[in-house]
Amino acid sequence: MITEPSRRRQLGLALGALGVVYGDIGTSPLYAMREAFHGAHALHPTRATVLGVLSAVIWTLILIVCVKYLTVVMRANNRGEGGIMALLALTLSHLKVPSARGPLLVLGACGAALLLGEGMITPAITVLSAVEGLEVATPAFRRFVLPITIVILIALFAVQRAGTGRVGKFFGPITLVWFLALAALGIRGITYDTSVLHAFNPVLALDFLVHQGWGAFFVLGAVFLTVTGVEALYADMGHFGIGPIRFAWFAVVFPALILNYLGQGAWLLTHPADVENPFYNLAPSWALLPLVVIATLAAIVASQALISGAFSMARQAMQLGFLPRLNVNHTSSTESGQIYVGAVNWVLMLACIGLVLGFKSSNALAAAYGIGVSLTIMMTTLLLAFAARHVWNWPIPRIVIMIGAFLSLEVVFFAANSIKFDDGGWFPVTIGALVYLAMATWFRGRRAVLDHLLAGALPLTEFIRDLQRKPPTRVAGTAVFLTGNPDATPGALLHNLKHNKVLHEAVVILRFAVGDFPYTRPEDRIRIEKLPIAFYRVTASFGFMEFPDLDIVREYCAREGLAMDPMRTTYFLGRETILPTRRPGMARWRKFLFAFMSRNAQQATAFFRIPPNRVVELGMQVEI
């Protein structure tokens, strides 16, 4: 039985999901239908083409959103968390075939790279398409569209450093008003020609594809734009839960979208010459400017969701070893998920402004949008196949049927969008390739460094036996040595003993371990192993949604009887200088790229929140 407070909480979460989860897909009516009937590959709006496109739109939303994501994909949650990185980590943790690890890592990195590329296009196309409504009000505004769009984008990215906690509470209500406006406009449009309601018949979509031939195939790229942002349903599952996300979709989002698309279709049937902006043409003249305002606010909310998602994706990629340590600021003292990654923020801003200036219209940007989203969705489908086999233990025939059904639809959409490669589709592919190259280079470079360090490492147990035979001078206090391999003697420990000839009275070998799960249970946080002569081996476990925090480690260690007094503890860190060589394993130019990324990574002192005045760094050169 659901209590009244529980029901209110679920409704509150559903309202929040409207702003964060559905902002992107909710702004698709601004440009999706227009792309089908206005542009290089557009169709003439006849009854057959309009009803065929509407039927394809309706059933695309049903099959991809309702069936694939809300029914199947969201089952693959990693302790309640979703998203392509969470799916990758979940599958890796259950992997039964080690040889499949490589393809899984490639798929996960590709999906993450494409999502970051999508984060560049979404703010540009949503804000630009919203502001373009001013042209419908009066052509005199045409020359102000690009400057206004750029000013809004600069302001949007400039406020990220301050955090969105204060304004975030308005995202849900703003988006609710937007969806109500979509529904009202749609109902108004349907009254022009109620025959558009026949579009619920899937036979019309099939007839459209068969009889329109290549024309229908080209238009499928525009149809696919109706599901841009669908990955947010999965990625933000951990913030709101499956129930509120599903409720918001079926109670508000889905009906509003369907009504609006039907309304635009009815308008096109009765006004076939007004194909340039059917969305804004639905509004009465007195409501046009208010509609532009609410559309712009909805576009900002949708953009904010993608920007926050890019920050979160970068953090997860760092924790899972795909990106170097970047400077991450927490913008809220109560919400751990509200973060700001400056490097990602400014790259996104420059890319968005460049896209607006380069493409100059949302119509041109739409060509760059679909191909990246379709590739991302396909990456999720392929990862889902691995999860179905290794996590759910599904039989292979069942997996082939499910994945085959999803991929057959998605490959068609990808092919339809790939036709627009020269018109802008090259952009997300190029950005995705560059981000993937950076991720793969960092991942392989770090592995090469670890292999080099492990090759000459002295086993810790052997090192302790040597100390027992020849005890060095011990000094007061505790020394903490960070390491990636708790079984090997840290290089910083060897260097300290060699040069200073002393050891502290207590020596802690500390390893921060990031697991294939979003959050670590309190009982699994710290594992302490007491070794001879006051050595301690400590493993601090954190999930990929968490940040390693030394204060948490000290608190847990104190509970287990290992006190690390901040004023009597010194932290020793090894700092590697990467020297690219001609050794086989990775192209030399990639080794130089890895060395550059390593030099510019955030220092471990700041990343692990270690007091700077208690740190001793010992450098070493590593040839790769």
Buried (B, 14 or more C-beta within 10 A) or exposed (E): EEEEEEEEBBBEBBBBBBBBBBBBBBBBBBBBBBBBBBBEBBBEBEBBBBBBBBBBBBBBBBBBBBBBBBEBBBBBBBBEBBBBBBBBBBBBEBBEEEEBEEEBBBBBBBBBBBBBBBBBBBBBBBBBBBBBBBBBBEEEBEEEBBEBBBEBBEEBBEEBEEBBEEBBEEBBEBBBBBBEBBBBBBBBBBEBBEEBBEBBBBEBBBBBBEEBEEBBBBBBBBBBBBBBBBBBBBBBBBBBBBEBBBBBBEEBBBBBBBBBBBBBBBBBBEEBEBBBBBBBBBBEEEBBBEBBEBBBBBBBBBBBBBBBBBBBBBBBBBBBBBBBBBEBEBBBEEBEBBBBBBBBBEBBBEBBBEBBEEBEBBBBBBBBBBBBBBBBBBBBBBBBBBBBBBBEEBEEEEBEEBBEBBBEBBEBBBBBBBBBBEBBBBBBBEBBBEBBBBBBBBBBBBBBBBEBBEEEBBEBEEBBEEBEEEEEEBEEBBBBBBBBBBEBBBBBBBBBBEEEEEBBEBBBBBBBEBBBBBBBEEEEBBBBEEEEBBBBBBBBBBBBBBBBBBEBBBEBBEEEEBEBEEEBBBBBBBEBEBEBEEEEEBEEEBBEBBBBBBEEBBBBBEBBEBEEEBBBEBEEEBEB
